[in-house]
Amino acid sequence: MFTSLESLVLKKAIVSFEGMSLSSSSSSSSSSLTTASCRKLFPHLQSLIVKECDGVNGLPWQMLSSLKALKIKASRGLQGQVPGCLRNLNSLTSLKIKGLKIENTNMAAQQQQLGGLVPNLRQLKIECCKNMGFLLDVLLHIPSLWTLTISKCGGPVSLSALGHLSFLTDISLEEVEIKVEGVTPVFPSLLNLRLAYASMIYQNMLSSSSSSSSETTQNLNHFPKLTNLTIACHEVNGLHWPLFSALKYLTIINSPRLDDHLLLGCLNAFSALTSLKLTGVKIKTFHAELMATPNALGYLQFRDCNELISVEGLHALPSLRSLWIIKCPQFRTLSMEHIIEQGVFLPKLSQILIDSCENLESLPAWVPHLPLLISLTITKCPKFHSLPEGGLPASLRSLTIRNCDPSLMERCQQEGSCDWLMIEHILEQIYK
């Protein structure tokens, strides 16, 4: 009897609860256990992990009603027991299933029998499972779910089918087929949505350019609390962006077909956006039209944008506080020379970081006019050879110049030189 045992891990084990031996490949000891004795064996077991246990000959699920967390990974001995084994696990709050082929021979009958499974389940993760259609049909009737992750599973996952899970706050769909229908259900509690390396199937979707204002207003109700959207898909064209108009944080990763034109249609829907991260997208200048709607944007990051040359539209971002440009080999300038003439100097910008942009040579003449710039970092830009003619802002507290033109870094540290005089007011200076 293990009266105090709260966590149990079975890995590559041969397990029997029918008078057969229980042994592990990492231990030479064995014992004889019966299902009757199991009633008192694990009275307080909270967590059970079963990994690569092909020899598991059934587990006494009815005796594990205290379980709160269950993880099953690549254990063929349990393939015929999922999802039926969940029938008695009323305390379960976290379930992770990986590498199983779900048997669904009598689907209709089993669905009826398995109604009301795991009523307190909050977190569900399904990864690398075959025949998962039946599993989803059963588990997606659990209204208490908060977090759902489906990864590397065959068969399309319908976004609409998830809509009746009214308590869902987080959805992550990775390396699966995602079916996005024109009639989208309401996700009243959804805060975070992640679509990663997935192929997307669009059905009856309206383009954002053809949707009327009344349709757009109506669509606001589908994701009323969605604030964080991450998309890492090669194909994003066709996605109805007004559905996500309440967004505050948008991350787009490795979407090479997303160019300046498509990005315009995307950003026009996001007036509440405060953070935008773009990685591996096909944009060149990031012109002002892109920034006409998200004027609340405070954080902007470009990473691995191989065609990005400049960021022309910065002056349209009055709320911008932080600008990061990383590993953009064609990037040459922040541009916007006309900003001085207009008298608009990004009044809230406090941080600029430019890293691994091999074609950057200098900063524009408007940088000294930034009233709240606190931190400036330029690293791994070998052609960066000079500071702006007007020096750097009096507000600047931290300056980092590393792995840039050696002569510039030497001049900045040479007391009395022109460059040294321009930056002597900066408290923190880093060159190594």
KEPADO-160823 format. One line per 10 residues: for each residue y, z, x of N, C-alpha, C. Coordinates in steps of 0.02 Angstrom, whole numbers, plus 50000, padded with zeros to 5 digits. Layout:
N
Y:Z:X:Y:Z:X:Y:Z:X; ...
This chain:
432
49940:50000:50042:50000:50000:50000:50063:50000:50044; 50110:49956:50027:50172:49951:50065:50229:49972:50018; 50237:50036:50008:50284:50059:49958:50357:50047:49977; 50371:50040:50042:50440:50030:50064:50454:49958:50086; 50404:49915:50085:50412:49846:50109:50458:49807:50063; 50511:49778:50091:50559:49738:50053:50559:49665:50071; 50532:49648:50131:50533:49578:50154:50465:49560:50184; 50439:49501:50166:50375:49478:50191:50380:49404:50209; 50356:49386:50269:50356:49317:50292:50284:49298:50309; 50260:49244:50278:50193:49216:50292:50204:49148:50323
50183:49139:50386:50193:49076:50421:50127:49053:50451; 50107:48992:50431:50044:48963:50454:49986:49012:50445; 49984:49042:50387:49935:49094:50373:49882:49069:50324; 49824:49101:50326:49773:49090:50276:49772:49153:50233; 49787:49144:50169:49798:49201:50126:49754:49196:50065; 49721:49250:50048:49681:49252:49986:49689:49320:49954; 49699:49319:49889:49703:49381:49851:49645:49386:49802; 49588:49357:49821:49529:49359:49779:49470:49385:49819; 49482:49438:49859:49429:49467:49899:49417:49432:49964; 49456:49378:49979:49449:49342:50042:49495:49373:50093
49487:49352:50156:49526:49382:50211:49596:49356:50212; 49642:49397:50235:49711:49377:50247:49723:49381:50322; 49738:49324:50352:49750:49325:50424:49805:49276:50440; 49834:49285:50497:49887:49241:50521:49866:49210:50587; 49891:49150:50599:49875:49116:50661:49901:49153:50721; 49950:49198:50710:49978:49236:50766:49947:49304:50774; 49896:49321:50732:49865:49387:50736:49791:49381:50728; 49753:49422:50763:49680:49418:50759:49652:49467:50708; 49696:49509:50680:49673:49557:50632:49663:49525:50564; 49620:49553:50522:49609:49528:50455:49592:49587:50410
49599:49577:50345:49583:49629:50297:49561:49598:50233; 49532:49637:50190:49508:49613:50125:49553:49641:50071; 49582:49596:50032:49629:49616:49980:49606:49589:49913; 49612:49626:49862:49595:49603:49795:49656:49601:49752; 49654:49561:49700:49712:49556:49656:49727:49623:49624; 49674:49662:49611:49686:49728:49581:49727:49772:49626; 49710:49771:49691:49748:49814:49738:49819:49790:49747; 49830:49725:49734:49897:49698:49744:49947:49725:49693; 49921:49753:49639:49966:49781:49589:50009:49836:49620; 49981:49872:49667:50017:49926:49699:50035:49910:49772
50020:49849:49793:50029:49832:49863:50102:49823:49882; 50140:49786:49842:50210:49771:49858:50256:49790:49800; 50262:49852:49783:50301:49871:49724:50376:49859:49729; 50401:49855:49791:50474:49847:49800:50491:49785:49842; 50447:49736:49843:50459:49676:49884:50517:49637:49854; 50568:49624:49897:50629:49589:49875:50631:49516:49898; 50602:49502:49957:50607:49436:49987:50539:49412:50012; 50520:49351:49993:50457:49322:50014:50469:49252:50041; 50446:49239:50102:50450:49173:50133:50380:49149:50149; 50362:49090:50124:50297:49060:50136:50309:48993:50171
50291:48989:50237:50305:48930:50277:50241:48900:50305; 50230:48836:50290:50175:48798:50319:50108:48834:50311; 50097:48860:50252:50035:48896:50237:49990:48851:50195; 49956:48803:50227:49913:48757:50190:49852:48794:50162; 49835:48851:50191:49776:48887:50169:49789:48942:50119; 49848:48942:50088:49862:48993:50038:49822:48977:49975; 49779:49024:49956:49735:49014:49899:49762:49054:49840; 49824:49040:49823:49854:49075:49766:49886:49141:49787; 49941:49157:49755:49974:49221:49765:49979:49256:49697; 49976:49322:49697:49978:49359:49633:50049:49363:49606
50075:49307:49582:50145:49304:49562:50162:49356:49510; 50114:49370:49465:50128:49419:49413:50139:49489:49441; 50118:49500:49504:50127:49565:49536:50191:49567:49579; 50229:49513:49579:50287:49509:49622:50352:49506:49581; 50352:49541:49526:50409:49537:49480:50473:49566:49509; 50468:49604:49565:50529:49632:49595:50564:49583:49642; 50532:49526:49655:50561:49477:49701:50631:49455:49680; 50676:49452:49729:50743:49425:49717:50755:49360:49755; 50719:49350:49810:50728:49289:49850:50660:49261:49868; 50650:49196:49855:50587:49163:49869:50601:49096:49904
50566:49086:49961:50572:49023:49998:50503:48996:50012; 50490:48935:49989:50425:48902:50000:50438:48838:50040; 50407:48832:50099:50418:48774:50141:50351:48743:50163; 50341:48680:50143:50285:48640:50167:50219:48678:50165; 50205:48708:50108:50142:48745:50100:50101:48710:50045; 50057:48666:50067:50020:48625:50019:49976:48666:49973; 49957:48726:49994:49915:48768:49952:49950:48791:49889; 50017:48785:49888:50056:48807:49829:50080:48750:49786; 50063:48688:49805:50091:48630:49769:50075:48633:49694; 50013:48653:49677:49995:48655:49607:50023:48714:49569
50056:48761:49605:50080:48821:49572:50154:48820:49556; 50190:48770:49583:50261:48764:49570:50272:48711:49517; 50311:48725:49464:50353:48784:49453:50320:48839:49412; 50255:48832:49395:50223:48881:49352:50224:48951:49380; 50225:48958:49448:50224:49023:49479:50287:49064:49465; 50339:49031:49439:50402:49065:49428:50404:49102:49362; 50351:49095:49323:50352:49120:49254:50367:49195:49251; 50341:49233:49298:50347:49306:49295:50401:49335:49341; 50439:49291:49373:50489:49314:49422:50557:49322:49390; 50563:49369:49345:50624:49377:49306:50682:49405:49347
50667:49435:49405:50721:49464:49446:50746:49415:49499; 50715:49357:49503:50731:49309:49557:50802:49284:49550; 50840:49288:49605:50909:49262:49606:50918:49203:49654; 50872:49196:49703:50878:49141:49752:50810:49108:49761; 50809:49041:49755:50747:49003:49762:50760:48942:49805; 50719:48933:49858:50722:48875:49902:50653:48845:49908; 50649:48780:49893:50585:48744:49895:50593:48683:49940; 50550:48676:49990:50555:48620:50037:50486:48591:50052; 50483:48524:50050:50424:48489:50072:50363:48496:50028; 50373:48498:49962:50317:48502:49916:50313:48439:49873
50253:48421:49853:50242:48368:49804:50226:48403:49739; 50272:48399:49692:50265:48435:49629:50218:48397:49582; 50168:48432:49557:50120:48402:49511:50148:48406:49440; 50147:48349:49405:50176:48346:49338:50129:48309:49290; 50065:48328:49290:50016:48292:49251:50028:48298:49176; 50042:48357:49152:50054:48367:49081:50125:48393:49072; 50172:48348:49082:50242:48368:49086:50267:48401:49022; 50255:48369:48965:50281:48395:48902:50255:48465:48887; 50189:48474:48897:50159:48539:48883:50185:48593:48930; 50191:48575:48994:50215:48625:49043:50288:48644:49030
50328:48595:49012:50398:48610:48999:50405:48660:48942; 50363:48653:48890:50366:48699:48834:50344:48768:48855; 50292:48772:48897:50267:48837:48920:50315:48872:48967; 50353:48832:49006:50395:48861:49058:50466:48873:49035; 50478:48870:48971:50545:48883:48947:50567:48954:48964; 50630:48962:48981:50656:49027:48997:50637:49054:49065; 50621:49009:49112:50603:49030:49180:50662:49064:49214; 50645:49109:49260:50693:49142:49305:50763:49147:49275; 50770:49189:49225:50834:49192:49188:50893:49216:49229; 50880:49248:49286:50935:49274:49327:50947:49234:49391
50917:49175:49396:50924:49135:49457:50996:49113:49467; 51022:49125:49527:51091:49106:49544:51094:49049:49594; 51048:49047:49642:51050:48996:49694:50985:48957:49695; 50990:48890:49694:50931:48847:49694:50942:48792:49746; 50893:48785:49792:50895:48732:49841:50828:48696:49842; 50829:48630:49832:50769:48589:49832:50778:48536:49886; 50731:48534:49934:50737:48488:49992:50670:48454:50006; 50674:48388:50017:50616:48348:50038:50556:48357:49991; 50569:48356:49927:50515:48363:49878:50501:48296:49844; 50437:48282:49831:50417:48222:49795:50402:48240:49723
50408:48189:49680:50398:48199:49608:50441:48256:49582; 50504:48258:49604:50546:48314:49586:50577:48307:49518; 50565:48250:49484:50594:48241:49418:50574:48296:49369; 50510:48312:49370:50486:48365:49326:50516:48433:49344; 50519:48446:49409:50548:48510:49432:50619:48517:49408; 50658:48464:49413:50727:48466:49390:50731:48476:49315; 50688:48441:49278:50688:48448:49206:50678:48520:49184; 50639:48556:49223:50626:48627:49207:50682:48671:49231; 50699:48665:49296:50746:48711:49326:50818:48701:49303; 50834:48640:49282:50903:48627:49260:50915:48652:49189
50868:48688:49162:50879:48722:49098:50891:48797:49109; 50909:48815:49171:50924:48884:49187:51000:48893:49186; 51027:48918:49132:51100:48919:49125:51136:48966:49173; 51098:49011:49206:51131:49061:49249:51147:49035:49319; 51127:48973:49336:51136:48947:49404:51210:48946:49424; 51223:48969:49486:51290:48964:49515:51293:48909:49568; 51240:48905:49610:51241:48859:49666:51179:48815:49664; 51189:48749:49669:51133:48701:49667:51139:48654:49726; 51084:48648:49766:51081:48602:49822:51018:48560:49815; 51026:48494:49815:50969:48447:49813:50977:48401:49873
50926:48399:49917:50931:48363:49980:50868:48324:49995; 50876:48261:50013:50822:48219:50039:50763:48215:49991; 50777:48206:49928:50724:48201:49878:50725:48131:49846; 50667:48107:49827:50663:48041:49796:50684:48043:49723; 50705:47985:49697:50725:47981:49628:50799:47996:49619; 50833:47962:49573:50905:47974:49563:50919:48041:49531; 50976:48069:49549:51000:48131:49519:51061:48113:49477; 51058:48127:49413:51113:48111:49368:51165:48167:49370; 51226:48148:49386:51280:48197:49386:51291:48224:49316; 51282:48182:49266:51292:48204:49197:51240:48255:49176
51178:48249:49204:51125:48295:49185:51140:48366:49207; 51185:48374:49255:51201:48441:49279:51255:48475:49238; 51285:48437:49193:51344:48462:49158:51333:48521:49113; 51272:48529:49086:51261:48584:49039:51250:48651:49074; 51248:48651:49141:51243:48713:49179:51313:48743:49185; 51333:48779:49135:51403:48797:49127:51428:48848:49178; 51382:48882:49214:51404:48932:49263:51405:48905:49334; 51386:48842:49344:51384:48813:49411:51453:48815:49443; 51456:48843:49504:51518:48842:49542:51514:48796:49603; 51452:48783:49628:51443:48742:49688:51385:48693:49677
51398:48629:49691:51346:48577:49690:51348:48540:49756; 51290:48533:49789:51284:48494:49850:51226:48445:49842; 51240:48380:49847:51190:48328:49841:51190:48288:49906; 51133:48290:49942:51130:48261:50009:51070:48215:50016; 51083:48153:50039:51031:48104:50051:50987:48093:49989; 51020:48084:49933:50986:48068:49871:51024:48012:49836; 50994:47982:49786:51028:47934:49744:51065:47973:49690; 51130:47960:49685:51171:47995:49635:51192:47945:49583; 51176:47959:49521:51196:47916:49466:51258:47945:49433; 51313:47906:49435:51376:47928:49406:51389:47885:49344
51386:47916:49286:51395:47878:49224:51467:47881:49200; 51483:47834:49157:51551:47830:49129:51568:47890:49086; 51518:47915:49049:51530:47974:49007:51512:48036:49047; 51562:48070:49071:51551:48128:49114:51557:48192:49075; 51508:48238:49081:51512:48301:49045:51564:48348:49075; 51575:48403:49043:51622:48452:49067:51586:48501:49114; 51618:48514:49171:51594:48564:49219:51645:48621:49219; 51640:48668:49173:51695:48716:49164:51704:48765:49221; 51652:48777:49261:51656:48828:49314:51653:48799:49384; 51643:48734:49391:51631:48704:49457:51693:48708:49501
51683:48738:49561:51737:48744:49610:51728:48697:49669; 51665:48686:49691:51652:48647:49751:51599:48594:49737; 51612:48532:49757:51565:48477:49749:51559:48440:49815; 51497:48432:49839:51485:48398:49903:51434:48342:49892; 51454:48281:49908:51410:48222:49905:51404:48195:49975; 51344:48202:50006:51336:48187:50077:51282:48135:50089; 51300:48083:50125:51252:48032:50147:51207:48010:50089; 51239:47998:50034:51202:47980:49973:51221:47909:49953; 51174:47876:49919:51189:47811:49889:51209:47824:49817; 51265:47797:49798:51292:47811:49732:51284:47752:49685
51259:47765:49626:51249:47714:49575:51300:47727:49520; 51345:47679:49510:51397:47686:49459:51378:47648:49397; 51386:47680:49340:51371:47648:49276:51428:47660:49228; 51457:47603:49204:51510:47605:49154:51570:47645:49176; 51587:47638:49241:51644:47675:49268:51707:47633:49262; 51763:47665:49241:51827:47632:49240:51861:47641:49308; 51892:47589:49333:51930:47596:49395:51993:47635:49381; 52018:47670:49432:52078:47710:49422:52138:47668:49405; 52138:47604:49426:52194:47561:49412:52195:47537:49341; 52136:47533:49309:52132:47507:49241:52132:47562:49188
52126:47625:49208:52124:47679:49160:52194:47694:49134; 52199:47707:49070:52263:47722:49040:52282:47794:49054; 52346:47810:49041:52368:47878:49053:52334:47928:49007; 52320:47907:48945:52285:47951:48899:52215:47966:48922; 52181:47915:48950:52114:47925:48976:52115:47972:49036; 52166:47962:49078:52172:48005:49137:52183:48077:49117; 52227:48089:49069:52240:48156:49045:52177:48188:49016; 52140:48147:48978:52078:48173:48949:52028:48192:49002; 52025:48151:49056:51976:48163:49109:51990:48227:49149; 52052:48252:49143:52068:48313:49179:52024:48371:49157
51999:48368:49096:51960:48423:49068:51888:48424:49093; 51865:48371:49126:51795:48368:49148:51782:48416:49206; 51830:48422:49252:51824:48467:49310:51886:48511:49314; 51895:48555:49265:51959:48591:49262:51971:48640:49319; 51917:48662:49353:51925:48710:49408:51904:48683:49475; 51884:48620:49479:51861:48591:49542:51919:48586:49591; 51914:48623:49646:51967:48624:49696:51946:48594:49762; 51880:48589:49775:51857:48567:49841:51805:48511:49833; 51821:48452:49857:51776:48394:49853:51764:48367:49923; 51700:48361:49943:51682:48331:50007:51637:48271:49993
51657:48213:50019:51619:48152:50010:51602:48123:50078; 51537:48115:50092:51514:48084:50154:51467:48028:50135; 51495:47975:50109:51455:47918:50084:51486:47853:50109; 51443:47804:50125:51468:47740:50147:51505:47704:50092; 51485:47713:50030:51514:47677:49974:51549:47726:49928; 51616:47724:49927:51654:47766:49880:51693:47725:49830; 51695:47660:49839:51730:47616:49793:51697:47619:49725; 51736:47629:49673:51710:47633:49606:51711:47704:49579; 51718:47753:49623:51722:47822:49600:51787:47832:49561; 51781:47863:49503:51840:47871:49460:51879:47933:49481
51926:47924:49527:51961:47979:49558:51999:48024:49509; 52028:47997:49454:52063:48042:49408:52019:48098:49378; 51952:48090:49382:51908:48143:49359:51919:48207:49399; 51943:48200:49461:51949:48257:49507:52023:48275:49519; 52065:48265:49471:52137:48270:49482:52161:48341:49495; 52119:48392:49484:52140:48461:49498:52126:48481:49570; 52103:48434:49611:52083:48450:49680:52140:48480:49721; 52121:48528:49764:52166:48554:49815:52143:48536:49885; 52077:48527:49894:52048:48513:49960:52003:48452:49955; 52019:48400:49992:51980:48339:49992:51959:48321:50063
51894:48312:50073:51867:48291:50138:51826:48228:50128; 51842:48176:50165:51805:48113:50162:51778:48098:50232; 51712:48091:50238:51679:48085:50303:51637:48022:50305; 51644:47983:50359:51601:47925:50372:51597:47879:50312; 51655:47858:50289:51660:47809:50235:51699:47749:50261; 51666:47706:50301:51702:47651:50335:51733:47600:50289; 51711:47597:50227:51739:47548:50180:51803:47574:50147; 51820:47636:50159:51881:47663:50130:51940:47644:50174; 51976:47592:50153:52033:47567:50193:52098:47591:50160; 52155:47565:50186:52221:47587:50161:52227:47574:50086
52201:47517:50063:52209:47498:49993:52169:47546:49948; 52106:47558:49965:52064:47602:49924:52088:47674:49928; 52112:47694:49986:52137:47762:49993:52198:47774:49948; 52239:47721:49939:52297:47726:49895:52276:47743:49824; 52224:47708:49799:52199:47722:49732:52170:47792:49726; 52143:47817:49781:52115:47884:49782:52170:47937:49779; 52218:47934:49824:52267:47987:49831:52317:47988:49774; 52325:47932:49739:52371:47931:49682:52351:47978:49626; 52289:48002:49628:52265:48046:49575:52274:48120:49590; 52299:48137:49651:52296:48206:49673:52365:48236:49686
52399:48256:49634:52465:48286:49642:52461:48359:49666; 52402:48392:49657:52396:48462:49678:52364:48470:49746; 52349:48415:49780:52312:48417:49844:52352:48453:49897; 52319:48502:49931:52352:48538:49985:52320:48526:50053; 52257:48501:50054:52222:48488:50117:52185:48422:50113; 52195:48379:50163:52161:48314:50166:52132:48304:50235; 52066:48294:50238:52032:48281:50302:51997:48214:50296; 52013:48168:50342:51985:48101:50342:51948:48090:50408; 51883:48077:50403:51842:48065:50462:51805:47999:50455; 51813:47954:50504:51777:47891:50504:51796:47844:50448
51859:47844:50428:51882:47798:50376:51921:47740:50409; 51928:47685:50372:51956:47624:50399:52029:47617:50378; 52072:47658:50408:52144:47653:50393:52181:47639:50458; 52240:47608:50451:52277:47587:50511:52344:47623:50520; 52384:47628:50466:52452:47655:50475:52467:47716:50433; 52428:47730:50382:52440:47786:50338:52513:47784:50314; 52529:47732:50277:52599:47719:50258:52622:47766:50202; 52688:47764:50189:52720:47812:50144:52694:47807:50072; 52672:47748:50050:52647:47741:49982:52586:47786:49969; 52547:47797:50021:52488:47840:50014:52508:47911:49996
52567:47931:50017:52588:48001:50009:52637:48011:49951; 52643:47960:49908:52691:47965:49853:52672:48019:49803; 52607:48031:49793:52584:48079:49743:52569:48148:49772; 52530:48154:49826:52512:48221:49851:52568:48253:49892; 52626:48265:49860:52682:48293:49898:52675:48368:49910; 52621:48399:49886:52608:48469:49901:52563:48477:49962; 52545:48421:49994:52498:48423:50050:52525:48465:50108; 52485:48514:50129:52506:48557:50184:52467:48547:50248; 52404:48521:50242:52362:48511:50301:52335:48440:50300; 52343:48404:50356:52321:48335:50361:52284:48325:50426
52221:48299:50422:52181:48290:50482:52149:48220:50482; 52155:48186:50539:52120:48123:50551:52071:48134:50608; 52009:48110:50600:51960:48118:50652:51915:48055:50654; 51905:48028:50713:51861:47970:50722:51882:47911:50677; 51946:47903:50668:51973:47845:50631:51990:47792:50683; 51943:47748:50696:51946:47703:50754:52001:47650:50749; 52028:47638:50689:52079:47587:50681:52149:47616:50669; 52155:47681:50668:52219:47713:50655:52266:47701:50714; 52325:47673:50699:52375:47659:50750:52433:47708:50746; 52456:47721:50685:52513:47766:50676:52508:47799:50608
52552:47848:50597:52555:47882:50532:52626:47874:50506; 52638:47818:50473:52705:47800:50451:52730:47843:50393; 52685:47872:50354:52705:47905:50292:52718:47979:50296; 52723:48007:50355:52732:48079:50360:52795:48104:50326; 52848:48064:50328:52912:48087:50300:52908:48098:50224; 52854:48073:50192:52846:48083:50120:52809:48148:50104; 52799:48190:50154:52761:48252:50145:52805:48313:50160; 52846:48333:50113:52893:48388:50125:52859:48456:50134; 52795:48462:50113:52760:48526:50119:52713:48530:50178; 52710:48476:50219:52662:48473:50274:52676:48529:50325
52622:48568:50340:52627:48622:50389:52587:48610:50452; 52531:48573:50445:52487:48563:50502:52463:48491:50505; 52467:48460:50564:52445:48391:50574:52398:48389:50633; 52336:48365:50621:52286:48358:50673:52263:48285:50677; 52263:48258:50738:52238:48190:50750:52189:48194:50808; 52125:48179:50794:52072:48191:50843:52027:48130:50851; 52017:48109:50912:51970:48054:50928:51986:47991:50889; 52048:47971:50892:52070:47907:50861:52093:47863:50919; 52049:47821:50947:52063:47787:51011:52121:47738:51009; 52138:47709:50950:52192:47661:50946:52259:47694:50928
52259:47758:50915:52320:47791:50894:52372:47791:50951; 52433:47767:50934:52485:47759:50985:52546:47803:50973; 52564:47812:50909:52627:47846:50896:52628:47878:50827; 52669:47931:50822:52682:47960:50756:52732:47917:50717; 52767:47872:50753:52814:47824:50724:52869:47859:50685; 52890:47829:50628:52943:47855:50584:53010:47864:50620; 53031:47814:50658:53095:47821:50693:53153:47825:50643; 53144:47796:50583:53198:47797:50533:53209:47866:50503; 53165:47914:50519:53170:47980:50490:53235:48015:50511; 53259:48000:50572:53321:48032:50596:53380:48007:50555
53379:47943:50540:53434:47914:50501:53436:47944:50431; 53378:47959:50402:53376:47987:50336:53391:48062:50335; 53387:48094:50392:53400:48165:50396:53344:48208:50368; 53283:48181:50365:53225:48218:50340:53179:48232:50399; 53166:48296:50411:53130:48313:50472:53069:48356:50460; 53031:48343:50408:52971:48382:50393:52987:48457:50399; 53021:48485:50351:53051:48552:50357:53001:48608:50366; 52936:48598:50349:52888:48652:50353:52835:48641:50407; 52838:48585:50443:52786:48570:50493:52790:48620:50550; 52734:48657:50560:52733:48709:50612:52682:48696:50667
52635:48649:50655:52582:48638:50705:52566:48563:50710; 52564:48538:50772:52541:48470:50787:52487:48475:50840; 52430:48445:50827:52376:48442:50876:52351:48370:50881; 52353:48342:50942:52328:48275:50955:52278:48280:51012; 52216:48259:50999:52162:48267:51048:52122:48202:51054; 52109:48183:51117:52065:48126:51131:52089:48061:51098; 52154:48049:51106:52184:47986:51082:52209:47949:51145; 52167:47906:51172:52178:47879:51240:52237:47832:51245; 52265:47807:51189:52321:47761:51192:52388:47794:51177; 52388:47858:51165:52452:47893:51153:52490:47900:51218
52554:47879:51218:52595:47881:51279:52652:47932:51275; 52680:47941:51215:52737:47987:51209:52745:48009:51137; 52792:48055:51127:52809:48078:51060:52875:48047:51038; 52885:48037:50973:52947:48005:50949:53008:48050:50956; 53066:48020:50950:53129:48055:50962:53145:48107:50908; 53111:48105:50850:53126:48152:50797:53091:48220:50806; 53044:48225:50852:53008:48288:50862:53055:48346:50878; 53106:48337:50920:53152:48394:50934:53189:48419:50873; 53190:48380:50819:53227:48400:50759:53184:48437:50708; 53121:48450:50725:53077:48488:50680:53098:48561:50681
53123:48588:50626:53153:48656:50628:53104:48713:50634; 53040:48704:50613:52993:48759:50613:52931:48747:50656; 52933:48698:50700:52875:48684:50742:52862:48743:50789; 52802:48770:50785:52783:48829:50825:52733:48812:50879; 52686:48766:50863:52631:48751:50910:52624:48676:50919; 52622:48653:50982:52612:48583:50999:52556:48578:51051; 52503:48541:51034:52446:48533:51079:52430:48460:51089; 52430:48438:51152:52411:48370:51170:52357:48375:51223; 52295:48355:51207:52240:48361:51256:52200:48296:51259; 52175:48280:51318:52131:48223:51330:52163:48158:51307
52227:48151:51323:52264:48089:51310:52290:48064:51377; 52250:48027:51415:52266:48011:51485:52330:47971:51495; 52354:47934:51443:52415:47895:51450:52477:47933:51429; 52469:47993:51404:52528:48031:51382:52566:48054:51444; 52627:48025:51453:52663:48033:51516:52732:48062:51511; 52759:48073:51450:52828:48097:51446:52840:48137:51383; 52888:48184:51388:52910:48222:51330:52967:48184:51296; 52983:48201:51233:53039:48167:51200:53104:48177:51238; 53150:48128:51234:53213:48132:51271:53254:48194:51252; 53250:48213:51190:53289:48271:51168:53256:48338:51180
53200:48337:51216:53165:48399:51230:53119:48419:51172; 53105:48483:51167:53062:48509:51115:53100:48561:51074; 53081:48572:51011:53119:48617:50968:53126:48688:50995; 53181:48719:50979:53192:48788:51001:53143:48836:50969; 53114:48816:50912:53066:48859:50876:52997:48861:50909; 52984:48814:50956:52917:48808:50985:52898:48869:51026; 52839:48898:51010:52816:48957:51046:52756:48942:51091; 52718:48890:51075:52657:48875:51113:52653:48800:51128; 52645:48784:51192:52639:48714:51214:52576:48708:51256; 52531:48662:51237:52471:48648:51275:52468:48574:51292
52466:48559:51357:52457:48490:51381:52402:48491:51433; 52344:48465:51414:52286:48466:51459:52253:48398:51462; 52229:48381:51522:52194:48317:51533:52236:48258:51510; 52300:48261:51525:52346:48205:51511:52369:48178:51579; 52424:48139:51580:52449:48111:51642:52464:48168:51692; 52433:48167:51751:52441:48222:51799:52513:48233:51820; 52552:48179:51826:52621:48187:51848:52663:48224:51796; 52649:48213:51731:52685:48249:51679:52669:48324:51683; 52606:48340:51689:52587:48410:51691:52617:48444:51753; 52622:48406:51807:52651:48434:51869:52726:48446:51860
52761:48399:51827:52833:48406:51817:52848:48465:51771; 52805:48475:51721:52817:48530:51674:52811:48598:51709; 52775:48601:51762:52765:48664:51797:52810:48672:51859; 52848:48618:51874:52891:48619:51933:52959:48649:51914; 52973:48709:51936:53034:48743:51917:53096:48703:51938; 53141:48694:51889:53203:48658:51902:53200:48585:51884; 53141:48556:51873:53137:48486:51855:53163:48475:51784; 53178:48413:51767:53205:48397:51700:53156:48419:51645; 53092:48405:51655:53043:48424:51604:53038:48500:51600; 53040:48534:51656:53035:48608:51656:53094:48638:51618
53154:48611:51628:53213:48636:51594:53208:48627:51518; 53173:48574:51495:53167:48561:51424:53119:48610:51390; 53076:48642:51428:53024:48684:51397:53025:48755:51422; 53076:48774:51461:53076:48841:51490:53081:48896:51436; 53103:48879:51376:53110:48928:51323:53043:48944:51289; 52991:48905:51303:52927:48912:51268:52887:48968:51302; 52868:49018:51262:52836:49077:51290:52766:49063:51319; 52726:49026:51282:52657:49012:51303:52650:48938:51322; 52630:48926:51385:52621:48858:51409:52552:48854:51443; 52512:48805:51422:52444:48797:51448:52435:48727:51474
52412:48721:51537:52402:48656:51567:52330:48647:51596; 52290:48698:51593:52223:48695:51621:52172:48716:51568
